[in-house]
């Protein structure tokens, strides 16, 4: 069984994510303001053995590039 969890922005996901997914995580995090970095968290879940990372009020990133690219709204 693979358990998910909640993680701060900047968390090292290299143990669960491919280099491609890590790059997409870094691109999303690079666009965040300082306020967003302090308050937003990633939720890690698993779908058919692959990680799914959803940023609070932001995009959901999946292995293979099938991302939900909702705009983050932290207001």
PDB file of N, CA, C, O and CB in Angstrom:
ATOM      1  N   UNK A   1       0.838  -1.172   0.000  1.00  0.00           N
ATOM      2  CA  UNK A   1       0.000   0.000   0.000  1.00  0.00           C
ATOM      3  C   UNK A   1       0.889   1.243   0.000  1.00  0.00           C
ATOM      4  O   UNK A   1       1.908   1.288   0.688  1.00  0.00           O
ATOM      5  CB  UNK A   1      -0.956  -0.006   1.214  1.00  0.00           C
ATOM      6  N   UNK A   2       0.492   2.244  -0.775  1.00  0.00           N
ATOM      7  CA  UNK A   2       1.231   3.493  -0.834  1.00  0.00           C
ATOM      8  C   UNK A   2       0.380   4.583  -0.205  1.00  0.00           C
ATOM      9  O   UNK A   2      -0.759   4.810  -0.616  1.00  0.00           O
ATOM     10  CB  UNK A   2       1.616   3.856  -2.295  1.00  0.00           C
ATOM     11  N   UNK A   3       0.932   5.248   0.782  1.00  0.00           N
ATOM     12  CA  UNK A   3       0.215   6.307   1.470  1.00  0.00           C
ATOM     13  C   UNK A   3       0.638   7.657   0.936  1.00  0.00           C
ATOM     14  O   UNK A   3       1.808   7.877   0.623  1.00  0.00           O
ATOM     15  CB  UNK A   3       0.451   6.231   2.974  1.00  0.00           C
ATOM     16  N   UNK A   4      -0.300   8.539   0.837  1.00  0.00           N
ATOM     17  CA  UNK A   4      -0.020   9.910   0.435  1.00  0.00           C
ATOM     18  C   UNK A   4       0.156  10.779   1.653  1.00  0.00           C
ATOM     19  O   UNK A   4       0.459  10.290   2.741  1.00  0.00           O
ATOM     20  CB  UNK A   4      -1.131  10.459  -0.453  1.00  0.00           C
ATOM     21  N   UNK A   5      -0.034  12.060   1.469  1.00  0.00           N
ATOM     22  CA  UNK A   5       0.089  12.981   2.583  1.00  0.00           C
ATOM     23  C   UNK A   5       0.061  14.411   2.105  1.00  0.00           C
ATOM     24  O   UNK A   5      -0.151  14.685   0.924  1.00  0.00           O
ATOM     25  CB  UNK A   5       1.358  12.716   3.355  1.00  0.00           C
ATOM     26  N   UNK A   6       0.277  15.322   3.039  1.00  0.00           N
ATOM     27  CA  UNK A   6       0.327  16.759   2.748  1.00  0.00           C
ATOM     28  C   UNK A   6       1.753  17.227   2.971  1.00  0.00           C
ATOM     29  O   UNK A   6       2.397  16.853   3.951  1.00  0.00           O
ATOM     30  CB  UNK A   6      -0.681  17.570   3.642  1.00  0.00           C
ATOM     31  N   UNK A   7       2.248  18.063   2.038  1.00  0.00           N
ATOM     32  CA  UNK A   7       3.645  18.481   2.072  1.00  0.00           C
ATOM     33  C   UNK A   7       3.764  19.961   1.731  1.00  0.00           C
ATOM     34  O   UNK A   7       3.030  20.477   0.889  1.00  0.00           O
ATOM     35  CB  UNK A   7       4.487  17.639   1.099  1.00  0.00           C
ATOM     36  N   UNK A   8       4.700  20.636   2.397  1.00  0.00           N
ATOM     37  CA  UNK A   8       4.964  22.043   2.122  1.00  0.00           C
ATOM     38  C   UNK A   8       5.550  22.221   0.732  1.00  0.00           C
ATOM     39  O   UNK A   8       6.182  21.316   0.187  1.00  0.00           O
ATOM     40  CB  UNK A   8       5.907  22.626   3.170  1.00  0.00           C
ATOM     41  N   UNK A   9       5.329  23.403   0.168  1.00  0.00           N
ATOM     42  CA  UNK A   9       5.995  23.779  -1.075  1.00  0.00           C
ATOM     43  C   UNK A   9       7.497  23.691  -0.830  1.00  0.00           C
ATOM     44  O   UNK A   9       7.982  24.124   0.216  1.00  0.00           O
ATOM     45  CB  UNK A   9       5.571  25.224  -1.550  1.00  0.00           C
ATOM     46  N   UNK A  10       8.224  23.143  -1.770  1.00  0.00           N
ATOM     47  CA  UNK A  10       9.665  22.970  -1.625  1.00  0.00           C
ATOM     48  C   UNK A  10      10.064  21.584  -1.145  1.00  0.00           C
ATOM     49  O   UNK A  10      11.253  21.273  -1.074  1.00  0.00           O
ATOM     50  CB  UNK A  10      10.199  23.990  -0.678  1.00  0.00           C
ATOM     51  N   UNK A  11       9.087  20.749  -0.816  1.00  0.00           N
ATOM     52  CA  UNK A  11       9.382  19.383  -0.363  1.00  0.00           C
ATOM     53  C   UNK A  11      10.110  18.615  -1.473  1.00  0.00           C
ATOM     54  O   UNK A  11       9.853  18.841  -2.656  1.00  0.00           O
ATOM     55  CB  UNK A  11       8.071  18.640   0.048  1.00  0.00           C
ATOM     56  N   UNK A  12      10.994  17.731  -1.101  1.00  0.00           N
ATOM     57  CA  UNK A  12      11.731  16.903  -2.053  1.00  0.00           C
ATOM     58  C   UNK A  12      10.906  15.650  -2.383  1.00  0.00           C
ATOM     59  O   UNK A  12      10.786  14.741  -1.563  1.00  0.00           O
ATOM     60  CB  UNK A  12      13.132  16.510  -1.480  1.00  0.00           C
ATOM     61  N   UNK A  13      10.351  15.620  -3.578  1.00  0.00           N
ATOM     62  CA  UNK A  13       9.544  14.480  -4.022  1.00  0.00           C
ATOM     63  C   UNK A  13      10.347  13.499  -4.869  1.00  0.00           C
ATOM     64  O   UNK A  13       9.760  12.654  -5.545  1.00  0.00           O
ATOM     65  CB  UNK A  13       8.343  14.969  -4.810  1.00  0.00           C
ATOM     66  N   UNK A  14      11.664  13.590  -4.847  1.00  0.00           N
ATOM     67  CA  UNK A  14      12.485  12.764  -5.735  1.00  0.00           C
ATOM     68  C   UNK A  14      12.358  11.266  -5.465  1.00  0.00           C
ATOM     69  O   UNK A  14      12.704  10.462  -6.330  1.00  0.00           O
ATOM     70  CB  UNK A  14      13.926  13.169  -5.608  1.00  0.00           C
ATOM     71  N   UNK A  15      11.879  10.878  -4.306  1.00  0.00           N
ATOM     72  CA  UNK A  15      11.716   9.439  -4.018  1.00  0.00           C
ATOM     73  C   UNK A  15      10.459   8.864  -4.666  1.00  0.00           C
ATOM     74  O   UNK A  15      10.340   7.647  -4.807  1.00  0.00           O
ATOM     75  CB  UNK A  15      11.663   9.205  -2.507  1.00  0.00           C
ATOM     76  N   UNK A  16       9.516   9.733  -5.064  1.00  0.00           N
ATOM     77  CA  UNK A  16       8.256   9.228  -5.615  1.00  0.00           C
ATOM     78  C   UNK A  16       7.950   9.715  -7.032  1.00  0.00           C
ATOM     79  O   UNK A  16       7.057   9.175  -7.685  1.00  0.00           O
ATOM     80  CB  UNK A  16       7.134   9.621  -4.715  1.00  0.00           C
ATOM     81  N   UNK A  17       8.665  10.709  -7.511  1.00  0.00           N
ATOM     82  CA  UNK A  17       8.337  11.319  -8.802  1.00  0.00           C
ATOM     83  C   UNK A  17       9.470  11.158  -9.804  1.00  0.00           C
ATOM     84  O   UNK A  17      10.644  11.118  -9.437  1.00  0.00           O
ATOM     85  CB  UNK A  17       8.016  12.796  -8.621  1.00  0.00           C
ATOM     86  N   UNK A  18       9.100  11.066 -11.065  1.00  0.00           N
ATOM     87  CA  UNK A  18      10.077  10.986 -12.151  1.00  0.00           C
ATOM     88  C   UNK A  18      10.751  12.349 -12.335  1.00  0.00           C
ATOM     89  O   UNK A  18      10.240  13.360 -11.854  1.00  0.00           O
ATOM     90  CB  UNK A  18       9.397  10.524 -13.476  1.00  0.00           C
ATOM     91  N   UNK A  19      11.887  12.381 -13.024  1.00  0.00           N
ATOM     92  CA  UNK A  19      12.535  13.673 -13.301  1.00  0.00           C
ATOM     93  C   UNK A  19      11.608  14.643 -14.033  1.00  0.00           C
ATOM     94  O   UNK A  19      11.646  15.844 -13.768  1.00  0.00           O
ATOM     95  CB  UNK A  19      13.799  13.456 -14.128  1.00  0.00           C
ATOM     96  N   UNK A  20      10.778  14.142 -14.946  1.00  0.00           N
ATOM     97  CA  UNK A  20       9.848  15.005 -15.675  1.00  0.00           C
ATOM     98  C   UNK A  20       8.828  15.627 -14.718  1.00  0.00           C
ATOM     99  O   UNK A  20       8.568  16.828 -14.788  1.00  0.00           O
ATOM    100  CB  UNK A  20       9.126  14.206 -16.783  1.00  0.00           C
ATOM    101  N   UNK A  21       8.257  14.829 -13.837  1.00  0.00           N
ATOM    102  CA  UNK A  21       7.287  15.353 -12.883  1.00  0.00           C
ATOM    103  C   UNK A  21       7.953  16.322 -11.912  1.00  0.00           C
ATOM    104  O   UNK A  21       7.357  17.337 -11.551  1.00  0.00           O
ATOM    105  CB  UNK A  21       6.619  14.206 -12.114  1.00  0.00           C
ATOM    106  N   UNK A  22       9.157  16.030 -11.491  1.00  0.00           N
ATOM    107  CA  UNK A  22       9.887  16.951 -10.606  1.00  0.00           C
ATOM    108  C   UNK A  22      10.087  18.302 -11.277  1.00  0.00           C
ATOM    109  O   UNK A  22       9.945  19.341 -10.631  1.00  0.00           O
ATOM    110  CB  UNK A  22      11.252  16.354 -10.208  1.00  0.00           C
ATOM    111  N   UNK A  23      10.412  18.302 -12.556  1.00  0.00           N
ATOM    112  CA  UNK A  23      10.608  19.553 -13.296  1.00  0.00           C
ATOM    113  C   UNK A  23       9.310  20.354 -13.338  1.00  0.00           C
ATOM    114  O   UNK A  23       9.332  21.574 -13.172  1.00  0.00           O
ATOM    115  CB  UNK A  23      11.107  19.266 -14.731  1.00  0.00           C
ATOM    116  N   UNK A  24       8.186  19.688 -13.557  1.00  0.00           N
ATOM    117  CA  UNK A  24       6.901  20.388 -13.593  1.00  0.00           C
ATOM    118  C   UNK A  24       6.528  20.934 -12.221  1.00  0.00           C
ATOM    119  O   UNK A  24       5.947  22.014 -12.124  1.00  0.00           O
ATOM    120  CB  UNK A  24       5.801  19.455 -14.099  1.00  0.00           C
ATOM    121  N   UNK A  25       6.853  20.206 -11.167  1.00  0.00           N
ATOM    122  CA  UNK A  25       6.628  20.699  -9.799  1.00  0.00           C
ATOM    123  C   UNK A  25       7.432  21.974  -9.577  1.00  0.00           C
ATOM    124  O   UNK A  25       6.909  22.963  -9.061  1.00  0.00           O
ATOM    125  CB  UNK A  25       7.017  19.621  -8.745  1.00  0.00           C
ATOM    126  N   UNK A  26       8.703  21.948  -9.966  1.00  0.00           N
ATOM    127  CA  UNK A  26       9.572  23.121  -9.783  1.00  0.00           C
ATOM    128  C   UNK A  26       9.077  24.316 -10.584  1.00  0.00           C
ATOM    129  O   UNK A  26       9.152  25.450 -10.111  1.00  0.00           O
ATOM    130  CB  UNK A  26      11.008  22.787 -10.189  1.00  0.00           C
ATOM    131  N   UNK A  27       8.567  24.076 -11.803  1.00  0.00           N
ATOM    132  CA  UNK A  27       8.032  25.181 -12.617  1.00  0.00           C
ATOM    133  C   UNK A  27       6.827  25.821 -11.934  1.00  0.00           C
ATOM    134  O   UNK A  27       6.713  27.047 -11.913  1.00  0.00           O
ATOM    135  CB  UNK A  27       7.636  24.678 -14.025  1.00  0.00           C
ATOM    136  N   UNK A  28       5.928  25.012 -11.377  1.00  0.00           N
ATOM    137  CA  UNK A  28       4.760  25.555 -10.680  1.00  0.00           C
ATOM    138  C   UNK A  28       5.214  26.343  -9.455  1.00  0.00           C
ATOM    139  O   UNK A  28       4.745  27.458  -9.227  1.00  0.00           O
ATOM    140  CB  UNK A  28       3.784  24.419 -10.266  1.00  0.00           C
ATOM    141  N   UNK A  29       6.117  25.775  -8.670  1.00  0.00           N
ATOM    142  CA  UNK A  29       6.569  26.443  -7.448  1.00  0.00           C
ATOM    143  C   UNK A  29       7.300  27.749  -7.754  1.00  0.00           C
ATOM    144  O   UNK A  29       7.223  28.693  -6.967  1.00  0.00           O
ATOM    145  CB  UNK A  29       7.479  25.513  -6.647  1.00  0.00           C
ATOM    146  N   UNK A  30       8.004  27.820  -8.874  1.00  0.00           N
ATOM    147  CA  UNK A  30       8.736  29.031  -9.247  1.00  0.00           C
ATOM    148  C   UNK A  30       7.791  30.199  -9.538  1.00  0.00           C
ATOM    149  O   UNK A  30       8.196  31.359  -9.457  1.00  0.00           O
ATOM    150  CB  UNK A  30       9.614  28.758 -10.466  1.00  0.00           C
ATOM    151  N   UNK A  31       6.550  29.899  -9.872  1.00  0.00           N
ATOM    152  CA  UNK A  31       5.572  30.946 -10.180  1.00  0.00           C
ATOM    153  C   UNK A  31       4.835  31.463  -8.950  1.00  0.00           C
ATOM    154  O   UNK A  31       4.070  32.422  -9.051  1.00  0.00           O
ATOM    155  CB  UNK A  31       4.573  30.429 -11.176  1.00  0.00           C
ATOM    156  N   UNK A  32       5.048  30.852  -7.807  1.00  0.00           N
ATOM    157  CA  UNK A  32       4.336  31.244  -6.589  1.00  0.00           C
ATOM    158  C   UNK A  32       4.945  32.484  -5.955  1.00  0.00           C
ATOM    159  O   UNK A  32       6.155  32.698  -6.019  1.00  0.00           O
ATOM    160  CB  UNK A  32       4.339  30.100  -5.586  1.00  0.00           C
ATOM    161  N   UNK A  33       4.103  33.288  -5.350  1.00  0.00           N
ATOM    162  CA  UNK A  33       4.588  34.427  -4.571  1.00  0.00           C
ATOM    163  C   UNK A  33       5.104  33.924  -3.220  1.00  0.00           C
ATOM    164  O   UNK A  33       4.892  32.766  -2.862  1.00  0.00           O
ATOM    165  CB  UNK A  33       3.459  35.493  -4.375  1.00  0.00           C
ATOM    166  N   UNK A  34       5.773  34.789  -2.482  1.00  0.00           N
ATOM    167  CA  UNK A  34       6.246  34.408  -1.145  1.00  0.00           C
ATOM    168  C   UNK A  34       5.077  34.023  -0.245  1.00  0.00           C
ATOM    169  O   UNK A  34       5.169  33.060   0.516  1.00  0.00           O
ATOM    170  CB  UNK A  34       7.048  35.559  -0.507  1.00  0.00           C
ATOM    171  N   UNK A  35       3.985  34.766  -0.327  1.00  0.00           N
ATOM    172  CA  UNK A  35       2.787  34.460   0.474  1.00  0.00           C
ATOM    173  C   UNK A  35       2.251  33.075   0.121  1.00  0.00           C
ATOM    174  O   UNK A  35       1.905  32.294   1.008  1.00  0.00           O
ATOM    175  CB  UNK A  35       1.687  35.531   0.249  1.00  0.00           C
ATOM    176  N   UNK A  36       2.185  32.774  -1.163  1.00  0.00           N
ATOM    177  CA  UNK A  36       1.704  31.469  -1.606  1.00  0.00           C
ATOM    178  C   UNK A  36       2.631  30.352  -1.138  1.00  0.00           C
ATOM    179  O   UNK A  36       2.168  29.276  -0.761  1.00  0.00           O
ATOM    180  CB  UNK A  36       1.573  31.440  -3.130  1.00  0.00           C
ATOM    181  N   UNK A  37       3.926  30.602  -1.161  1.00  0.00           N
ATOM    182  CA  UNK A  37       4.896  29.593  -0.702  1.00  0.00           C
ATOM    183  C   UNK A  37       4.698  29.261   0.771  1.00  0.00           C
ATOM    184  O   UNK A  37       4.891  28.118   1.185  1.00  0.00           O
ATOM    185  CB  UNK A  37       6.331  30.083  -0.933  1.00  0.00           C
ATOM    186  N   UNK A  38       4.316  30.253   1.557  1.00  0.00           N
ATOM    187  CA  UNK A  38       4.114  30.027   2.990  1.00  0.00           C
ATOM    188  C   UNK A  38       2.824  29.278   3.288  1.00  0.00           C
ATOM    189  O   UNK A  38       2.753  28.527   4.261  1.00  0.00           O
ATOM    190  CB  UNK A  38       4.111  31.346   3.726  1.00  0.00           C
ATOM    191  N   UNK A  39       1.803  29.477   2.459  1.00  0.00           N
ATOM    192  CA  UNK A  39       0.498  28.925   2.800  1.00  0.00           C
ATOM    193  C   UNK A  39       0.091  27.686   1.994  1.00  0.00           C
ATOM    194  O   UNK A  39      -0.667  26.855   2.496  1.00  0.00           O
ATOM    195  CB  UNK A  39      -0.529  29.975   2.619  1.00  0.00           C
ATOM    196  N   UNK A  40       0.570  27.548   0.776  1.00  0.00           N
ATOM    197  CA  UNK A  40       0.137  26.434  -0.077  1.00  0.00           C
ATOM    198  C   UNK A  40       0.829  25.136   0.320  1.00  0.00           C
ATOM    199  O   UNK A  40       1.966  25.129   0.793  1.00  0.00           O
ATOM    200  CB  UNK A  40       0.420  26.747  -1.554  1.00  0.00           C
ATOM    201  N   UNK A  41       0.111  24.048   0.113  1.00  0.00           N
ATOM    202  CA  UNK A  41       0.674  22.728   0.385  1.00  0.00           C
ATOM    203  C   UNK A  41       0.295  21.797  -0.754  1.00  0.00           C
ATOM    204  O   UNK A  41      -0.743  21.961  -1.395  1.00  0.00           O
ATOM    205  CB  UNK A  41       0.177  22.169   1.752  1.00  0.00           C
ATOM    206  N   UNK A  42       1.148  20.828  -0.988  1.00  0.00           N
ATOM    207  CA  UNK A  42       0.871  19.773  -1.955  1.00  0.00           C
ATOM    208  C   UNK A  42       0.155  18.627  -1.253  1.00  0.00           C
ATOM    209  O   UNK A  42       0.461  18.298  -0.107  1.00  0.00           O
ATOM    210  CB  UNK A  42       2.179  19.277  -2.629  1.00  0.00           C
ATOM    211  N   UNK A  43      -0.805  18.019  -1.955  1.00  0.00           N
ATOM    212  CA  UNK A  43      -1.436  16.787  -1.490  1.00  0.00           C
ATOM    213  C   UNK A  43      -0.984  15.679  -2.427  1.00  0.00           C
ATOM    214  O   UNK A  43      -1.225  15.741  -3.633  1.00  0.00           O
ATOM    215  CB  UNK A  43      -3.013  16.908  -1.451  1.00  0.00           C
ATOM    216  N   UNK A  44      -0.329  14.667  -1.875  1.00  0.00           N
ATOM    217  CA  UNK A  44       0.148  13.524  -2.650  1.00  0.00           C
ATOM    218  C   UNK A  44      -0.842  12.377  -2.477  1.00  0.00           C
ATOM    219  O   UNK A  44      -1.136  11.959  -1.357  1.00  0.00           O
ATOM    220  CB  UNK A  44       1.587  13.096  -2.205  1.00  0.00           C
ATOM    221  N   UNK A  45      -1.347  11.876  -3.592  1.00  0.00           N
ATOM    222  CA  UNK A  45      -2.172  10.673  -3.604  1.00  0.00           C
ATOM    223  C   UNK A  45      -1.615   9.755  -4.678  1.00  0.00           C
ATOM    224  O   UNK A  45      -0.677  10.115  -5.389  1.00  0.00           O
ATOM    225  CB  UNK A  45      -3.687  11.007  -3.861  1.00  0.00           C
ATOM    226  N   UNK A  46      -2.183   8.594  -4.791  1.00  0.00           N
ATOM    227  CA  UNK A  46      -1.704   7.614  -5.763  1.00  0.00           C
ATOM    228  C   UNK A  46      -2.870   7.145  -6.627  1.00  0.00           C
ATOM    229  O   UNK A  46      -3.963   6.886  -6.122  1.00  0.00           O
ATOM    230  CB  UNK A  46      -1.029   6.409  -5.050  1.00  0.00           C
ATOM    231  N   UNK A  47      -2.633   7.038  -7.926  1.00  0.00           N
ATOM    232  CA  UNK A  47      -3.628   6.531  -8.857  1.00  0.00           C
ATOM    233  C   UNK A  47      -2.963   5.453  -9.699  1.00  0.00           C
ATOM    234  O   UNK A  47      -2.047   5.731 -10.474  1.00  0.00           O
ATOM    235  CB  UNK A  47      -4.217   7.675  -9.752  1.00  0.00           C
ATOM    236  N   UNK A  48      -3.426   4.239  -9.540  1.00  0.00           N
ATOM    237  CA  UNK A  48      -2.873   3.095 -10.271  1.00  0.00           C
ATOM    238  C   UNK A  48      -1.352   3.017 -10.124  1.00  0.00           C
ATOM    239  O   UNK A  48      -0.638   2.735 -11.087  1.00  0.00           O
ATOM    240  CB  UNK A  48      -3.251   3.182 -11.756  1.00  0.00           C
ATOM    241  N   UNK A  49      -0.867   3.272  -8.907  1.00  0.00           N
ATOM    242  CA  UNK A  49       0.548   3.143  -8.607  1.00  0.00           C
ATOM    243  C   UNK A  49       1.417   4.332  -8.989  1.00  0.00           C
ATOM    244  O   UNK A  49       2.634   4.291  -8.808  1.00  0.00           O
ATOM    245  CB  UNK A  49       1.060   1.961  -9.276  1.00  0.00           C
ATOM    246  N   UNK A  50       0.807   5.392  -9.515  1.00  0.00           N
ATOM    247  CA  UNK A  50       1.566   6.587  -9.907  1.00  0.00           C
ATOM    248  C   UNK A  50       1.178   7.766  -9.024  1.00  0.00           C
ATOM    249  O   UNK A  50       0.019   7.897  -8.630  1.00  0.00           O
ATOM    250  CB  UNK A  50       1.322   6.931 -11.399  1.00  0.00           C
ATOM    251  N   UNK A  51       2.157   8.633  -8.709  1.00  0.00           N
ATOM    252  CA  UNK A  51       1.857   9.772  -7.846  1.00  0.00           C
ATOM    253  C   UNK A  51       1.006  10.824  -8.559  1.00  0.00           C
ATOM    254  O   UNK A  51       1.153  11.066  -9.757  1.00  0.00           O
ATOM    255  CB  UNK A  51       3.150  10.403  -7.351  1.00  0.00           C
ATOM    256  N   UNK A  52       0.116  11.437  -7.787  1.00  0.00           N
ATOM    257  CA  UNK A  52      -0.685  12.571  -8.236  1.00  0.00           C
ATOM    258  C   UNK A  52      -0.483  13.653  -7.191  1.00  0.00           C
ATOM    259  O   UNK A  52      -0.748  13.437  -6.009  1.00  0.00           O
ATOM    260  CB  UNK A  52      -2.223  12.195  -8.418  1.00  0.00           C
ATOM    261  N   UNK A  53      -0.014  14.817  -7.623  1.00  0.00           N
ATOM    262  CA  UNK A  53       0.256  15.921  -6.704  1.00  0.00           C
ATOM    263  C   UNK A  53      -0.663  17.085  -7.027  1.00  0.00           C
ATOM    264  O   UNK A  53      -0.673  17.592  -8.149  1.00  0.00           O
ATOM    265  CB  UNK A  53       1.737  16.361  -6.780  1.00  0.00           C
ATOM    266  N   UNK A  54      -1.436  17.503  -6.029  1.00  0.00           N
ATOM    267  CA  UNK A  54      -2.360  18.622  -6.195  1.00  0.00           C
ATOM    268  C   UNK A  54      -1.935  19.747  -5.262  1.00  0.00           C
ATOM    269  O   UNK A  54      -1.815  19.553  -4.052  1.00  0.00           O
ATOM    270  CB  UNK A  54      -3.832  18.187  -5.910  1.00  0.00           C
ATOM    271  N   UNK A  55      -1.710  20.921  -5.834  1.00  0.00           N
ATOM    272  CA  UNK A  55      -1.362  22.092  -5.036  1.00  0.00           C
ATOM    273  C   UNK A  55      -2.658  22.767  -4.606  1.00  0.00           C
ATOM    274  O   UNK A  55      -3.583  22.900  -5.407  1.00  0.00           O
ATOM    275  CB  UNK A  55      -0.443  23.082  -5.837  1.00  0.00           C
ATOM    276  N   UNK A  56      -2.734  23.196  -3.343  1.00  0.00           N
ATOM    277  CA  UNK A  56      -3.921  23.895  -2.857  1.00  0.00           C
ATOM    278  C   UNK A  56      -4.309  24.991  -3.841  1.00  0.00           C
ATOM    279  O   UNK A  56      -3.485  25.839  -4.182  1.00  0.00           O
ATOM    280  CB  UNK A  56      -3.675  24.491  -1.448  1.00  0.00           C
ATOM    281  N   UNK A  57      -5.552  24.978  -4.298  1.00  0.00           N
ATOM    282  CA  UNK A  57      -6.075  25.992  -5.222  1.00  0.00           C
ATOM    283  C   UNK A  57      -5.206  26.160  -6.470  1.00  0.00           C
ATOM    284  O   UNK A  57      -5.196  27.231  -7.077  1.00  0.00           O
ATOM    285  CB  UNK A  57      -6.194  27.325  -4.509  1.00  0.00           C
ATOM    286  N   UNK A  58      -4.482  25.115  -6.854  1.00  0.00           N
ATOM    287  CA  UNK A  58      -3.607  25.201  -8.012  1.00  0.00           C
ATOM    288  C   UNK A  58      -3.737  23.982  -8.892  1.00  0.00           C
ATOM    289  O   UNK A  58      -4.752  23.287  -8.850  1.00  0.00           O
ATOM    290  CB  UNK A  58      -2.173  25.373  -7.578  1.00  0.00           C
ATOM    291  N   UNK A  59      -2.731  23.719  -9.679  1.00  0.00           N
ATOM    292  CA  UNK A  59      -2.792  22.605 -10.618  1.00  0.00           C
ATOM    293  C   UNK A  59      -2.637  21.248  -9.934  1.00  0.00           C
ATOM    294  O   UNK A  59      -2.126  21.143  -8.819  1.00  0.00           O
ATOM    295  CB  UNK A  59      -1.725  22.766 -11.669  1.00  0.00           C
ATOM    296  N   UNK A  60      -3.089  20.228 -10.631  1.00  0.00           N
ATOM    297  CA  UNK A  60      -2.873  18.842 -10.238  1.00  0.00           C
ATOM    298  C   UNK A  60      -1.920  18.241 -11.252  1.00  0.00           C
ATOM    299  O   UNK A  60      -2.195  18.252 -12.452  1.00  0.00           O
ATOM    300  CB  UNK A  60      -4.224  18.034 -10.161  1.00  0.00           C
ATOM    301  N   UNK A  61      -0.795  17.713 -10.774  1.00  0.00           N
ATOM    302  CA  UNK A  61       0.246  17.172 -11.650  1.00  0.00           C
ATOM    303  C   UNK A  61       0.273  15.661 -11.547  1.00  0.00           C
ATOM    304  O   UNK A  61       0.181  15.095 -10.458  1.00  0.00           O
ATOM    305  CB  UNK A  61       1.627  17.758 -11.295  1.00  0.00           C
ATOM    306  N   UNK A  62       0.401  15.012 -12.706  1.00  0.00           N
ATOM    307  CA  UNK A  62       0.424  13.547 -12.772  1.00  0.00           C
ATOM    308  C   UNK A  62       1.616  13.097 -13.595  1.00  0.00           C
ATOM    309  O   UNK A  62       2.121  13.835 -14.441  1.00  0.00           O
ATOM    310  CB  UNK A  62      -0.892  12.994 -13.377  1.00  0.00           C
ATOM    311  N   UNK A  63       2.060  11.872 -13.333  1.00  0.00           N
ATOM    312  CA  UNK A  63       3.074  11.267 -14.186  1.00  0.00           C
ATOM    313  C   UNK A  63       2.534  11.203 -15.612  1.00  0.00           C
ATOM    314  O   UNK A  63       1.345  10.959 -15.813  1.00  0.00           O
ATOM    315  CB  UNK A  63       3.470   9.847 -13.673  1.00  0.00           C
ATOM    316  N   UNK A  64       3.385  11.417 -16.587  1.00  0.00           N
ATOM    317  CA  UNK A  64       2.973  11.332 -17.973  1.00  0.00           C
ATOM    318  C   UNK A  64       2.440  12.627 -18.539  1.00  0.00           C
ATOM    319  O   UNK A  64       2.090  12.677 -19.718  1.00  0.00           O
ATOM    320  CB  UNK A  64       1.952  10.289 -18.116  1.00  0.00           C
ATOM    321  N   UNK A  65       2.366  13.687 -17.735  1.00  0.00           N
ATOM    322  CA  UNK A  65       1.994  14.996 -18.252  1.00  0.00           C
ATOM    323  C   UNK A  65       0.505  15.259 -18.406  1.00  0.00           C
ATOM    324  O   UNK A  65       0.125  16.245 -19.037  1.00  0.00           O
ATOM    325  CB  UNK A  65       2.626  15.182 -19.542  1.00  0.00           C
ATOM    326  N   UNK A  66      -0.353  14.404 -17.846  1.00  0.00           N
ATOM    327  CA  UNK A  66      -1.793  14.628 -17.939  1.00  0.00           C
ATOM    328  C   UNK A  66      -2.221  15.533 -16.793  1.00  0.00           C
ATOM    329  O   UNK A  66      -2.907  15.099 -15.867  1.00  0.00           O
ATOM    330  CB  UNK A  66      -2.578  13.281 -17.908  1.00  0.00           C
ATOM    331  N   UNK A  67      -1.809  16.800 -16.864  1.00  0.00           N
ATOM    332  CA  UNK A  67      -2.021  17.736 -15.762  1.00  0.00           C
ATOM    333  C   UNK A  67      -3.348  18.462 -15.887  1.00  0.00           C
ATOM    334  O   UNK A  67      -3.824  18.732 -16.990  1.00  0.00           O
ATOM    335  CB  UNK A  67      -0.889  18.744 -15.702  1.00  0.00           C
ATOM    336  N   UNK A  68      -3.934  18.771 -14.747  1.00  0.00           N
ATOM    337  CA  UNK A  68      -5.060  19.693 -14.658  1.00  0.00           C
ATOM    338  C   UNK A  68      -4.443  21.041 -14.378  1.00  0.00           C
ATOM    339  O   UNK A  68      -3.838  21.220 -13.321  1.00  0.00           O
ATOM    340  CB  UNK A  68      -6.115  19.272 -13.542  1.00  0.00           C
ATOM    341  N   UNK A  69      -4.567  21.992 -15.273  1.00  0.00           N
ATOM    342  CA  UNK A  69      -3.852  23.248 -15.138  1.00  0.00           C
ATOM    343  C   UNK A  69      -4.753  24.399 -14.703  1.00  0.00           C
ATOM    344  O   UNK A  69      -4.776  25.461 -15.325  1.00  0.00           O
ATOM    345  CB  UNK A  69      -3.186  23.592 -16.437  1.00  0.00           C
ATOM    346  N   UNK A  70      -5.486  24.168 -13.636  1.00  0.00           N
ATOM    347  CA  UNK A  70      -6.317  25.240 -13.084  1.00  0.00           C
ATOM    348  C   UNK A  70      -5.417  26.350 -12.578  1.00  0.00           C
ATOM    349  O   UNK A  70      -4.334  26.085 -12.055  1.00  0.00           O
ATOM    350  CB  UNK A  70      -7.235  24.714 -11.943  1.00  0.00           C
ATOM    351  N   UNK A  71      -5.850  27.578 -12.726  1.00  0.00           N
ATOM    352  CA  UNK A  71      -5.093  28.723 -12.234  1.00  0.00           C
ATOM    353  C   UNK A  71      -5.188  28.780 -10.721  1.00  0.00           C
ATOM    354  O   UNK A  71      -6.269  28.602 -10.158  1.00  0.00           O
ATOM    355  CB  UNK A  71      -5.605  30.038 -12.861  1.00  0.00           C
ATOM    356  N   UNK A  72      -4.093  29.021 -10.074  1.00  0.00           N
ATOM    357  CA  UNK A  72      -4.087  29.188  -8.620  1.00  0.00           C
ATOM    358  C   UNK A  72      -4.717  30.518  -8.259  1.00  0.00           C
ATOM    359  O   UNK A  72      -4.420  31.533  -8.889  1.00  0.00           O
ATOM    360  CB  UNK A  72      -2.650  29.098  -8.055  1.00  0.00           C
ATOM    361  N   UNK A  73      -5.576  30.532  -7.261  1.00  0.00           N
ATOM    362  CA  UNK A  73      -6.194  31.752  -6.775  1.00  0.00           C
ATOM    363  C   UNK A  73      -6.078  31.747  -5.263  1.00  0.00           C
ATOM    364  O   UNK A  73      -6.847  31.079  -4.572  1.00  0.00           O
ATOM    365  CB  UNK A  73      -7.684  31.869  -7.235  1.00  0.00           C
ATOM    366  N   UNK A  74      -5.108  32.499  -4.752  1.00  0.00           N
ATOM    367  CA  UNK A  74      -4.832  32.499  -3.320  1.00  0.00           C
ATOM    368  C   UNK A  74      -5.433  33.698  -2.622  1.00  0.00           C
ATOM    369  O   UNK A  74      -5.034  34.013  -1.501  1.00  0.00           O
ATOM    370  CB  UNK A  74      -3.349  32.464  -3.077  1.00  0.00           C
ATOM    371  N   UNK A  75      -6.387  34.385  -3.253  1.00  0.00           N
ATOM    372  CA  UNK A  75      -6.962  35.569  -2.628  1.00  0.00           C
ATOM    373  C   UNK A  75      -7.961  35.217  -1.550  1.00  0.00           C
ATOM    374  O   UNK A  75      -8.536  36.108  -0.926  1.00  0.00           O
ATOM    375  CB  UNK A  75      -7.620  36.436  -3.663  1.00  0.00           C
TER     376      UNK A  75
END
